[in-house]
Each structure stands twice: as C-alpha cells, then as structure tokens.
Amino acid sequence: MRVLGLSGSLRSGSYNTSLLRAAGRLLPPPADLEIYTDLAAVPPYSEDLDLERAHPAVEQLRRAIASADALLIATPEYNSSIPGHLKNAVDWVSRPFPDNVLRRKPVAVIGASTGLFGAVWAQAELRKVLTTLGAAVLDAEVAVPAAHAAFADDGRLRDPRLATALQRTVDELAASQASRAA
C-alpha cells in the first residue's frame, strides 16, 4: 500500500511535514509513505489554465494522487482556515469533476500548529472540502498543539495520547484502503 503525504506547510522544518514523517513510521507493513515535495510549484488555479493538458506541476500532482492507494494530509492553520496554497492544490486536483483523482480515494487529515488548538478549524474545513469532492474522508482528527515542543529528537510525538491518536488514524487509513481494494 502506498500512502501519499501532502504537507500544507511549505516551510523547511515544517511541523506538519514532521507530523507526516511521524505518521509514516506508524504505518502497518507493507504500507509506506511518500511525502510529496513539489506543492510549491503548483500555480494559482485559473479556469483559463484548466485545459486538457494542465500545467506540468498540476499534472505531476494529479498523477501522484491517482497512483497512491490513500492520501494523508497534514495541515497547519492560517487565519483559522486552510493555507491558501493547499486549498489551491485541492482546487486543481478537484478537476475534472466528478471524475477527479480524489474520487473515492481514502484520505485522512491531521494537523499541527504552534497555537493551542492544533489546526482543528483548518482540518475541519479541509475534511469538508474533500468530502464535497467525493473523497472517502476518515472521520478522525489528530490535532497537535504547541507543535514547536511536540516532537522528540527522534521525530516521534512526545505526548502518548497524540501518538496513540496518530497510530489509530494511520491504522484506520490503511484498513480503509484494504477494504476498498477487497
């Protein structure tokens, strides 16, 4: 099973990318996580550019999602919502509707922020958008607050409750893909 990880943070040293890495360590074998690294190359969405052959960065993202068995998205929260570049990428891959690459794709949304709420509003917004697009979104939430202090030196989550929640989420994501394939 191949899980594609998307980090909603483009920053080097991103807490959300760290959260994806922590999740990748917890995936049950033979599942593995590939973190997508070219989200910054996706141009702003424009219907004028949404042609049969879209921008190469858009095509690359669509192919990566289409070839994955499941998707794991880690999002920060910007101004109480989804970061603009992440929403932009979702807008691109939502096309063509209804036969987009997200359709029936198992997806889990997790998030980390330096604030006290762990990006819960951004996660809720993103789950709503993905559900609208036809993705098979897990009803799970992993909200990592105070992300600047949340990770141990080895990259694992320090808080055992958060580590358990992350383990349950990746297990559920793997199980949802397995039941989809059966």
Backbone as JSON Lines, residues from 0, in Angstrom:
{"i":0,"aa":"M","n":[0.85,-1.18,0.0],"ca":[0.0,0.0,0.0],"c":[0.89,1.24,0.0]}
{"i":1,"aa":"R","n":[0.59,2.16,-0.88],"ca":[1.34,3.41,-0.99],"c":[0.47,4.57,-0.54]}
{"i":2,"aa":"V","n":[0.91,5.26,0.5],"ca":[0.21,6.43,1.01],"c":[0.99,7.66,0.57]}
{"i":3,"aa":"L","n":[0.3,8.6,-0.02],"ca":[0.93,9.86,-0.41],"c":[0.67,10.88,0.67]}
{"i":4,"aa":"G","n":[1.71,11.51,1.17],"ca":[1.59,12.54,2.19],"c":[1.71,13.92,1.58]}
{"i":5,"aa":"L","n":[0.77,14.79,1.91],"ca":[0.82,16.2,1.48],"c":[0.93,17.06,2.73]}
{"i":6,"aa":"S","n":[1.95,17.91,2.76],"ca":[2.09,18.85,3.86],"c":[1.56,20.2,3.41]}
{"i":7,"aa":"G","n":[0.68,20.76,4.22],"ca":[0.12,22.07,3.93],"c":[1.06,23.2,4.26]}
{"i":8,"aa":"S","n":[2.25,22.88,4.73],"ca":[3.25,23.89,5.03],"c":[4.42,23.72,4.08]}
{"i":9,"aa":"L","n":[4.83,24.81,3.45],"ca":[5.95,24.76,2.51],"c":[7.27,25.07,3.2]}
{"i":10,"aa":"R","n":[7.22,25.44,4.44],"ca":[8.4,25.88,5.18],"c":[9.37,24.72,5.43]}
{"i":11,"aa":"S","n":[10.67,25.0,5.27],"ca":[11.65,23.98,5.68],"c":[11.55,23.86,7.19]}
{"i":12,"aa":"G","n":[11.66,22.68,7.7],"ca":[11.5,22.47,9.13],"c":[10.04,22.5,9.56]}
{"i":13,"aa":"S","n":[9.14,22.27,8.64],"ca":[7.7,22.31,8.9],"c":[7.28,21.28,9.94]}
{"i":14,"aa":"Y","n":[6.46,21.73,10.9],"ca":[5.91,20.81,11.9],"c":[4.94,19.82,11.25]}
{"i":15,"aa":"N","n":[4.24,20.25,10.21],"ca":[3.3,19.36,9.55],"c":[4.02,18.3,8.73]}
{"i":16,"aa":"T","n":[5.14,18.65,8.14],"ca":[5.95,17.64,7.47],"c":[6.53,16.67,8.51]}
{"i":17,"aa":"S","n":[6.92,17.19,9.66],"ca":[7.38,16.32,10.76],"c":[6.27,15.38,11.2]}
{"i":18,"aa":"L","n":[5.05,15.88,11.24],"ca":[3.91,15.05,11.62],"c":[3.69,13.94,10.59]}
{"i":19,"aa":"L","n":[3.85,14.26,9.32],"ca":[3.74,13.22,8.28],"c":[4.82,12.16,8.48]}
{"i":20,"aa":"R","n":[6.04,12.58,8.77],"ca":[7.13,11.61,8.98],"c":[6.82,10.71,10.19]}
{"i":21,"aa":"A","n":[6.3,11.32,11.26],"ca":[5.93,10.53,12.44],"c":[4.84,9.52,12.07]}
{"i":22,"aa":"A","n":[3.88,9.93,11.26],"ca":[2.81,9.03,10.82],"c":[3.37,7.91,9.96]}
{"i":23,"aa":"G","n":[4.3,8.25,9.09],"ca":[4.9,7.24,8.22],"c":[5.57,6.12,8.98]}
{"i":24,"aa":"R","n":[6.16,6.45,10.13],"ca":[6.8,5.44,10.97],"c":[5.78,4.47,11.57]}
{"i":25,"aa":"L","n":[4.53,4.91,11.66],"ca":[3.49,4.12,12.32],"c":[2.65,3.29,11.36]}
{"i":26,"aa":"L","n":[2.81,3.51,10.06],"ca":[2.0,2.75,9.09],"c":[2.31,1.26,9.21]}
{"i":27,"aa":"P","n":[1.26,0.44,9.19],"ca":[1.49,-1.01,9.27],"c":[2.1,-1.53,7.96]}
{"i":28,"aa":"P","n":[3.04,-2.48,8.06],"ca":[3.62,-3.06,6.84],"c":[2.53,-3.77,6.04]}
{"i":29,"aa":"P","n":[2.6,-3.78,4.76],"ca":[3.67,-3.29,3.91],"c":[3.46,-1.86,3.44]}
{"i":30,"aa":"A","n":[2.63,-1.11,4.12],"ca":[2.34,0.27,3.71],"c":[3.59,1.14,3.88]}
{"i":31,"aa":"D","n":[3.72,2.1,2.96],"ca":[4.79,3.08,3.1],"c":[4.27,4.45,2.71]}
{"i":32,"aa":"L","n":[4.93,5.47,3.22],"ca":[4.53,6.85,3.0],"c":[5.53,7.54,2.1]}
{"i":33,"aa":"E","n":[5.03,8.18,1.07],"ca":[5.86,9.02,0.2],"c":[5.36,10.45,0.39]}
{"i":34,"aa":"I","n":[6.22,11.34,0.84],"ca":[5.83,12.74,1.04],"c":[6.04,13.5,-0.26]}
{"i":35,"aa":"Y","n":[4.98,14.12,-0.74],"ca":[5.04,14.91,-1.96],"c":[5.76,16.22,-1.66]}
{"i":36,"aa":"T","n":[6.75,16.56,-2.47],"ca":[7.61,17.71,-2.15],"c":[7.49,18.89,-3.11]}
{"i":37,"aa":"D","n":[6.63,18.8,-4.11],"ca":[6.57,19.85,-5.12],"c":[5.3,20.69,-5.1]}
{"i":38,"aa":"L","n":[4.65,20.78,-3.95],"ca":[3.4,21.53,-3.87],"c":[3.6,23.02,-4.2]}
{"i":39,"aa":"A","n":[4.75,23.56,-3.89],"ca":[5.01,24.98,-4.16],"c":[5.05,25.29,-5.66]}
{"i":40,"aa":"A","n":[5.26,24.29,-6.49],"ca":[5.33,24.52,-7.94],"c":[3.96,24.63,-8.6]}
{"i":41,"aa":"V","n":[2.9,24.27,-7.87],"ca":[1.54,24.31,-8.44],"c":[1.11,25.77,-8.56]}
{"i":42,"aa":"P","n":[0.75,26.21,-9.78],"ca":[0.38,27.63,-9.98],"c":[-1.0,27.93,-9.4]}
{"i":43,"aa":"P","n":[-1.32,29.21,-9.23],"ca":[-2.67,29.57,-8.79],"c":[-3.71,29.03,-9.76]}
{"i":44,"aa":"Y","n":[-4.81,28.53,-9.2],"ca":[-5.86,27.96,-10.04],"c":[-6.52,29.04,-10.89]}
{"i":45,"aa":"S","n":[-6.71,28.72,-12.17],"ca":[-7.46,29.57,-13.09],"c":[-8.16,28.68,-14.09]}
{"i":46,"aa":"E","n":[-9.45,28.89,-14.27],"ca":[-10.18,28.11,-15.26],"c":[-9.6,28.31,-16.66]}
{"i":47,"aa":"D","n":[-9.0,29.47,-16.9],"ca":[-8.38,29.72,-18.2],"c":[-7.2,28.78,-18.45]}
{"i":48,"aa":"L","n":[-6.58,28.3,-17.38],"ca":[-5.44,27.39,-17.5],"c":[-5.83,25.93,-17.3]}
{"i":49,"aa":"D","n":[-7.09,25.7,-16.97],"ca":[-7.58,24.34,-16.71],"c":[-7.97,23.7,-18.03]}
{"i":50,"aa":"L","n":[-6.94,23.33,-18.78],"ca":[-7.11,22.78,-20.11],"c":[-6.92,21.27,-20.07]}
{"i":51,"aa":"E","n":[-7.09,20.64,-21.23],"ca":[-6.92,19.19,-21.28],"c":[-5.54,18.8,-20.76]}
{"i":52,"aa":"R","n":[-4.52,19.56,-21.09],"ca":[-3.19,19.35,-20.54],"c":[-2.87,20.54,-19.65]}
{"i":53,"aa":"A","n":[-2.99,20.32,-18.38],"ca":[-2.77,21.39,-17.4],"c":[-1.27,21.64,-17.24]}
{"i":54,"aa":"H","n":[-0.95,22.62,-16.44],"ca":[0.43,22.95,-16.1],"c":[1.15,21.66,-15.66]}
{"i":55,"aa":"P","n":[2.43,21.48,-16.02],"ca":[3.14,20.25,-15.65],"c":[3.14,19.95,-14.15]}
{"i":56,"aa":"A","n":[3.22,20.96,-13.31],"ca":[3.19,20.72,-11.86],"c":[1.83,20.18,-11.41]}
{"i":57,"aa":"V","n":[0.77,20.63,-12.06],"ca":[-0.58,20.13,-11.77],"c":[-0.7,18.68,-12.22]}
{"i":58,"aa":"E","n":[-0.22,18.4,-13.43],"ca":[-0.27,17.03,-13.94],"c":[0.52,16.09,-13.04]}
{"i":59,"aa":"Q","n":[1.67,16.54,-12.57],"ca":[2.5,15.72,-11.67],"c":[1.76,15.43,-10.37]}
{"i":60,"aa":"L","n":[1.11,16.44,-9.79],"ca":[0.35,16.24,-8.56],"c":[-0.82,15.3,-8.79]}
{"i":61,"aa":"R","n":[-1.54,15.49,-9.87],"ca":[-2.67,14.61,-10.18],"c":[-2.21,13.16,-10.34]}
{"i":62,"aa":"R","n":[-1.1,12.95,-11.03],"ca":[-0.57,11.59,-11.22],"c":[-0.16,10.97,-9.88]}
{"i":63,"aa":"A","n":[0.47,11.77,-9.04],"ca":[0.91,11.26,-7.74],"c":[-0.28,10.82,-6.89]}
{"i":64,"aa":"I","n":[-1.34,11.62,-6.89],"ca":[-2.53,11.25,-6.13],"c":[-3.22,10.04,-6.74]}
{"i":65,"aa":"A","n":[-3.35,10.03,-8.07],"ca":[-4.01,8.91,-8.75],"c":[-3.3,7.6,-8.5]}
{"i":66,"aa":"S","n":[-1.98,7.62,-8.43],"ca":[-1.24,6.37,-8.26],"c":[-1.13,5.93,-6.8]}
{"i":67,"aa":"A","n":[-1.51,6.78,-5.88],"ca":[-1.47,6.42,-4.46],"c":[-2.72,5.61,-4.08]}
{"i":68,"aa":"D","n":[-2.56,4.75,-3.1],"ca":[-3.7,3.99,-2.59],"c":[-4.52,4.81,-1.61]}
{"i":69,"aa":"A","n":[-3.85,5.75,-0.94],"ca":[-4.51,6.6,0.06],"c":[-3.73,7.89,0.17]}
{"i":70,"aa":"L","n":[-4.35,8.87,0.8],"ca":[-3.76,10.2,0.95],"c":[-3.8,10.6,2.41]}
{"i":71,"aa":"L","n":[-2.68,11.14,2.91],"ca":[-2.59,11.65,4.26],"c":[-2.15,13.1,4.16]}
{"i":72,"aa":"I","n":[-3.01,14.01,4.61],"ca":[-2.72,15.44,4.52],"c":[-2.53,16.0,5.92]}
{"i":73,"aa":"A","n":[-1.4,16.7,6.11],"ca":[-1.13,17.38,7.37],"c":[-1.19,18.88,7.09]}
{"i":74,"aa":"T","n":[-2.08,19.56,7.79],"ca":[-2.27,20.98,7.52],"c":[-2.05,21.85,8.75]}
{"i":75,"aa":"P","n":[-1.35,22.97,8.54],"ca":[-1.35,23.99,9.59],"c":[-2.64,24.79,9.47]}
{"i":76,"aa":"E","n":[-2.77,25.78,10.3],"ca":[-3.96,26.65,10.23],"c":[-3.5,28.07,10.03]}
{"i":77,"aa":"Y","n":[-3.93,28.68,8.94],"ca":[-3.62,30.07,8.65],"c":[-4.9,30.88,8.73]}
{"i":78,"aa":"N","n":[-4.95,31.83,9.62],"ca":[-6.13,32.68,9.77],"c":[-7.4,31.86,9.96]}
{"i":79,"aa":"S","n":[-7.31,30.84,10.79],"ca":[-8.43,29.96,11.15],"c":[-8.94,29.12,10.0]}
{"i":80,"aa":"S","n":[-8.1,28.86,8.99],"ca":[-8.56,28.08,7.85],"c":[-7.39,27.35,7.18]}
{"i":81,"aa":"I","n":[-7.67,26.82,6.0],"ca":[-6.71,26.06,5.2],"c":[-5.69,27.02,4.59]}
{"i":82,"aa":"P","n":[-4.41,26.68,4.6],"ca":[-3.43,27.53,3.91],"c":[-3.79,27.67,2.43]}
{"i":83,"aa":"G","n":[-3.62,28.85,1.9],"ca":[-4.02,29.14,0.53],"c":[-3.43,28.21,-0.51]}
{"i":84,"aa":"H","n":[-2.15,27.91,-0.42],"ca":[-1.53,27.05,-1.43],"c":[-2.06,25.62,-1.36]}
{"i":85,"aa":"L","n":[-2.43,25.14,-0.18],"ca":[-3.01,23.8,-0.06],"c":[-4.41,23.79,-0.67]}
{"i":86,"aa":"K","n":[-5.21,24.79,-0.36],"ca":[-6.55,24.88,-0.96],"c":[-6.44,25.0,-2.47]}
{"i":87,"aa":"N","n":[-5.47,25.76,-2.95],"ca":[-5.24,25.91,-4.38],"c":[-4.94,24.55,-5.03]}
{"i":88,"aa":"A","n":[-4.08,23.77,-4.4],"ca":[-3.75,22.45,-4.94],"c":[-4.98,21.54,-4.97]}
{"i":89,"aa":"V","n":[-5.79,21.6,-3.92],"ca":[-7.02,20.82,-3.89],"c":[-7.96,21.27,-5.0]}
{"i":90,"aa":"D","n":[-8.04,22.57,-5.24],"ca":[-8.88,23.07,-6.34],"c":[-8.43,22.49,-7.68]}
{"i":91,"aa":"W","n":[-7.12,22.45,-7.9],"ca":[-6.62,21.89,-9.15],"c":[-6.97,20.41,-9.28]}
{"i":92,"aa":"V","n":[-6.74,19.63,-8.24],"ca":[-6.97,18.19,-8.37],"c":[-8.44,17.82,-8.29]}
{"i":93,"aa":"S","n":[-9.29,18.78,-7.98],"ca":[-10.73,18.52,-7.96],"c":[-11.31,18.46,-9.37]}
{"i":94,"aa":"R","n":[-10.51,18.8,-10.36],"ca":[-10.96,18.84,-11.74],"c":[-10.41,17.65,-12.5]}
{"i":95,"aa":"P","n":[-11.08,17.1,-13.47],"ca":[-12.47,17.4,-13.8],"c":[-13.42,16.75,-12.8]}
{"i":96,"aa":"F","n":[-14.46,17.46,-12.48],"ca":[-15.48,16.97,-11.57],"c":[-16.55,16.29,-12.41]}
{"i":97,"aa":"P","n":[-17.1,15.17,-12.05],"ca":[-16.92,14.44,-10.81],"c":[-15.84,13.37,-10.85]}
{"i":98,"aa":"D","n":[-15.11,13.23,-11.93],"ca":[-14.15,12.13,-12.06],"c":[-12.73,12.55,-11.7]}
{"i":99,"aa":"N","n":[-12.59,13.3,-10.63],"ca":[-11.27,13.76,-10.22],"c":[-10.49,12.65,-9.51]}
{"i":100,"aa":"V","n":[-9.18,12.88,-9.32],"ca":[-8.31,11.86,-8.72],"c":[-8.6,11.62,-7.24]}
{"i":101,"aa":"L","n":[-9.39,12.49,-6.63],"ca":[-9.75,12.32,-5.22],"c":[-10.99,11.44,-5.03]}
{"i":102,"aa":"R","n":[-11.72,11.23,-6.09],"ca":[-12.97,10.48,-6.03],"c":[-12.77,9.12,-5.41]}
{"i":103,"aa":"R","n":[-13.44,8.86,-4.3],"ca":[-13.4,7.59,-3.57],"c":[-12.01,7.23,-3.02]}
{"i":104,"aa":"K","n":[-11.09,8.17,-3.05],"ca":[-9.75,7.94,-2.52],"c":[-9.79,8.06,-1.0]}
{"i":105,"aa":"P","n":[-9.31,7.05,-0.25],"ca":[-9.25,7.18,1.21],"c":[-8.3,8.32,1.59]}
{"i":106,"aa":"V","n":[-8.78,9.22,2.45],"ca":[-8.0,10.38,2.86],"c":[-8.15,10.59,4.37]}
{"i":107,"aa":"A","n":[-7.02,10.85,5.02],"ca":[-7.04,11.26,6.42],"c":[-6.41,12.64,6.5]}
{"i":108,"aa":"V","n":[-6.97,13.47,7.38],"ca":[-6.47,14.83,7.58],"c":[-6.0,14.95,9.03]}
{"i":109,"aa":"I","n":[-4.78,15.41,9.19],"ca":[-4.19,15.64,10.5],"c":[-3.59,17.05,10.49]}
{"i":110,"aa":"G","n":[-3.18,17.56,11.63],"ca":[-2.61,18.9,11.61],"c":[-1.85,19.26,12.86]}
{"i":111,"aa":"A","n":[-0.95,20.2,12.68],"ca":[-0.14,20.71,13.78],"c":[-0.03,22.22,13.66]}
{"i":112,"aa":"S","n":[0.0,22.88,14.81],"ca":[0.2,24.32,14.83],"c":[0.9,24.7,16.13]}
{"i":113,"aa":"T","n":[1.47,25.88,16.13],"ca":[2.14,26.34,17.34],"c":[1.14,26.86,18.37]}
{"i":114,"aa":"G","n":[-0.1,27.05,17.96],"ca":[-1.15,27.5,18.88],"c":[-1.68,26.37,19.75]}
{"i":115,"aa":"L","n":[-2.74,26.68,20.47],"ca":[-3.29,25.73,21.43],"c":[-4.28,24.73,20.86]}
{"i":116,"aa":"F","n":[-4.7,24.92,19.59],"ca":[-5.77,24.08,19.07],"c":[-5.33,23.08,18.01]}
{"i":117,"aa":"G","n":[-4.08,23.09,17.59],"ca":[-3.59,22.07,16.68],"c":[-4.24,22.07,15.32]}
{"i":118,"aa":"A","n":[-4.63,23.24,14.83],"ca":[-5.2,23.38,13.48],"c":[-6.55,22.67,13.32]}
{"i":119,"aa":"V","n":[-7.36,22.64,14.37],"ca":[-8.64,21.93,14.28],"c":[-9.59,22.57,13.26]}
{"i":120,"aa":"W","n":[-9.59,23.88,13.15],"ca":[-10.5,24.52,12.19],"c":[-10.06,24.24,10.75]}
{"i":121,"aa":"A","n":[-8.77,24.31,10.5],"ca":[-8.27,24.01,9.16],"c":[-8.57,22.56,8.8]}
{"i":122,"aa":"Q","n":[-8.4,21.66,9.76],"ca":[-8.7,20.25,9.5],"c":[-10.18,20.07,9.15]}
{"i":123,"aa":"A","n":[-11.05,20.7,9.91],"ca":[-12.49,20.58,9.66],"c":[-12.85,21.14,8.28]}
{"i":124,"aa":"E","n":[-12.28,22.29,7.95],"ca":[-12.54,22.9,6.64],"c":[-12.06,21.98,5.51]}
{"i":125,"aa":"L","n":[-10.87,21.44,5.68],"ca":[-10.3,20.58,4.64],"c":[-11.1,19.3,4.49]}
{"i":126,"aa":"R","n":[-11.53,18.7,5.59],"ca":[-12.37,17.5,5.5],"c":[-13.67,17.81,4.76]}
{"i":127,"aa":"K","n":[-14.25,18.98,5.04],"ca":[-15.49,19.38,4.36],"c":[-15.27,19.49,2.85]}
{"i":128,"aa":"V","n":[-14.2,20.17,2.44],"ca":[-13.91,20.34,1.02],"c":[-13.67,18.99,0.35]}
{"i":129,"aa":"L","n":[-12.85,18.15,0.97],"ca":[-12.53,16.84,0.39],"c":[-13.77,15.96,0.27]}
{"i":130,"aa":"T","n":[-14.64,16.0,1.26],"ca":[-15.89,15.24,1.21],"c":[-16.75,15.72,0.05]}
{"i":131,"aa":"T","n":[-16.84,17.02,-0.12],"ca":[-17.61,17.59,-1.22],"c":[-17.1,17.11,-2.57]}
{"i":132,"aa":"L","n":[-15.8,16.89,-2.67],"ca":[-15.2,16.46,-3.93],"c":[-15.32,14.96,-4.17]}
{"i":133,"aa":"G","n":[-15.83,14.24,-3.19],"ca":[-16.05,12.81,-3.37],"c":[-14.98,11.92,-2.78]}
{"i":134,"aa":"A","n":[-14.04,12.48,-2.03],"ca":[-13.02,11.64,-1.38],"c":[-13.67,10.86,-0.24]}
{"i":135,"aa":"A","n":[-13.07,9.73,0.08],"ca":[-13.53,8.91,1.21],"c":[-12.76,9.36,2.45]}
{"i":136,"aa":"V","n":[-13.25,10.43,3.07],"ca":[-12.53,11.09,4.15],"c":[-12.82,10.4,5.49]}
{"i":137,"aa":"L","n":[-11.76,10.06,6.19],"ca":[-11.9,9.45,7.52],"c":[-12.43,10.47,8.5]}
{"i":138,"aa":"D","n":[-13.29,10.01,9.37],"ca":[-13.82,10.86,10.44],"c":[-12.89,10.72,11.64]}
{"i":139,"aa":"A","n":[-11.69,11.24,11.47],"ca":[-10.67,11.15,12.52],"c":[-9.96,12.5,12.58]}
{"i":140,"aa":"E","n":[-9.45,12.8,13.75],"ca":[-8.75,14.07,13.9],"c":[-7.53,13.86,14.79]}
{"i":141,"aa":"V","n":[-6.41,14.35,14.33],"ca":[-5.2,14.41,15.14],"c":[-4.77,15.87,15.13]}
{"i":142,"aa":"A","n":[-4.95,16.53,16.24],"ca":[-4.63,17.95,16.36],"c":[-3.44,18.09,17.31]}
{"i":143,"aa":"V","n":[-2.32,18.52,16.77],"ca":[-1.09,18.65,17.55],"c":[-0.87,20.12,17.89]}
{"i":144,"aa":"P","n":[-1.18,20.52,19.14],"ca":[-0.94,21.91,19.55],"c":[0.51,22.09,19.99]}
{"i":145,"aa":"A","n":[0.93,23.33,20.12],"ca":[2.29,23.65,20.57],"c":[3.31,22.79,19.83]}
{"i":146,"aa":"A","n":[3.19,22.77,18.52],"ca":[4.0,21.89,17.69],"c":[5.5,22.12,17.86]}
{"i":147,"aa":"H","n":[5.87,23.31,18.21],"ca":[7.3,23.62,18.41],"c":[7.91,22.77,19.54]}
{"i":148,"aa":"A","n":[7.09,22.2,20.41],"ca":[7.58,21.37,21.51],"c":[7.02,19.95,21.46]}
{"i":149,"aa":"A","n":[6.31,19.6,20.39],"ca":[5.57,18.34,20.34],"c":[6.4,17.13,19.92]}
{"i":150,"aa":"F","n":[7.55,17.36,19.3],"ca":[8.31,16.24,18.73],"c":[9.58,15.98,19.53]}
{"i":151,"aa":"A","n":[9.85,14.69,19.77],"ca":[11.1,14.29,20.42],"c":[12.24,14.38,19.4]}
{"i":152,"aa":"D","n":[13.44,14.23,19.86],"ca":[14.6,14.3,18.96],"c":[14.56,13.27,17.85]}
{"i":153,"aa":"D","n":[13.92,12.12,18.11],"ca":[13.83,11.07,17.08],"c":[12.66,11.28,16.12]}
{"i":154,"aa":"G","n":[11.92,12.4,16.28],"ca":[10.81,12.72,15.37],"c":[9.46,12.2,15.8]}
{"i":155,"aa":"R","n":[9.42,11.42,16.85],"ca":[8.14,10.89,17.33],"c":[7.44,11.94,18.19]}
{"i":156,"aa":"L","n":[6.13,11.8,18.3],"ca":[5.36,12.71,19.16],"c":[5.68,12.42,20.63]}
{"i":157,"aa":"R","n":[5.87,13.47,21.41],"ca":[6.18,13.31,22.84],"c":[4.95,12.86,23.64]}
{"i":158,"aa":"D","n":[3.78,13.4,23.31],"ca":[2.56,13.13,24.07],"c":[2.02,11.76,23.69]}
{"i":159,"aa":"P","n":[1.96,10.82,24.63],"ca":[1.47,9.47,24.32],"c":[0.04,9.46,23.79]}
{"i":160,"aa":"R","n":[-0.81,10.38,24.25],"ca":[-2.19,10.42,23.75],"c":[-2.22,10.82,22.28]}
{"i":161,"aa":"L","n":[-1.39,11.78,21.89],"ca":[-1.31,12.18,20.48],"c":[-0.71,11.06,19.64]}
{"i":162,"aa":"A","n":[0.31,10.4,20.16],"ca":[0.92,9.27,19.44],"c":[-0.11,8.16,19.22]}
{"i":163,"aa":"T","n":[-0.93,7.89,20.22],"ca":[-1.98,6.87,20.1],"c":[-3.02,7.29,19.07]}
{"i":164,"aa":"A","n":[-3.42,8.55,19.1],"ca":[-4.4,9.06,18.13],"c":[-3.84,8.97,16.71]}
{"i":165,"aa":"L","n":[-2.57,9.31,16.54],"ca":[-1.95,9.21,15.22],"c":[-1.88,7.76,14.77]}
{"i":166,"aa":"Q","n":[-1.53,6.85,15.69],"ca":[-1.49,5.42,15.35],"c":[-2.87,4.93,14.91]}
{"i":167,"aa":"R","n":[-3.91,5.3,15.66],"ca":[-5.28,4.89,15.28],"c":[-5.64,5.42,13.89]}
{"i":168,"aa":"T","n":[-5.26,6.65,13.6],"ca":[-5.6,7.26,12.32],"c":[-4.91,6.56,11.16]}
{"i":169,"aa":"V","n":[-3.61,6.29,11.28],"ca":[-2.92,5.61,10.18],"c":[-3.4,4.17,10.04]}
{"i":170,"aa":"D","n":[-3.73,3.52,11.15],"ca":[-4.29,2.17,11.07],"c":[-5.64,2.19,10.35]}
{"i":171,"aa":"E","n":[-6.47,3.16,10.69],"ca":[-7.78,3.29,10.04],"c":[-7.63,3.6,8.55]}
{"i":172,"aa":"L","n":[-6.67,4.45,8.22],"ca":[-6.42,4.77,6.81],"c":[-5.99,3.52,6.04]}
{"i":173,"aa":"A","n":[-5.09,2.76,6.62],"ca":[-4.64,1.51,5.97],"c":[-5.79,0.53,5.84]}
{"i":174,"aa":"A","n":[-6.6,0.41,6.87],"ca":[-7.74,-0.52,6.83],"c":[-8.79,-0.06,5.82]}
{"i":175,"aa":"S","n":[-9.0,1.24,5.68],"ca":[-10.0,1.73,4.74],"c":[-9.57,1.44,3.31]}
{"i":176,"aa":"Q","n":[-8.29,1.52,3.04],"ca":[-7.8,1.21,1.7],"c":[-7.9,-0.29,1.46]}
{"i":177,"aa":"A","n":[-7.57,-1.08,2.47],"ca":[-7.64,-2.53,2.31],"c":[-9.07,-2.99,2.03]}
{"i":178,"aa":"S","n":[-10.04,-2.41,2.73],"ca":[-11.43,-2.8,2.49],"c":[-11.92,-2.29,1.14]}
{"i":179,"aa":"R","n":[-11.38,-1.2,0.68],"ca":[-11.72,-0.64,-0.64],"c":[-11.2,-1.57,-1.73]}
{"i":180,"aa":"A","n":[-10.01,-2.13,-1.52],"ca":[-9.38,-3.0,-2.52],"c":[-10.03,-4.38,-2.56]}
{"i":181,"aa":"A","n":[-10.68,-4.78,-1.48],"ca":[-11.26,-6.13,-1.4],"c":[-12.52,-6.29,-2.23]}
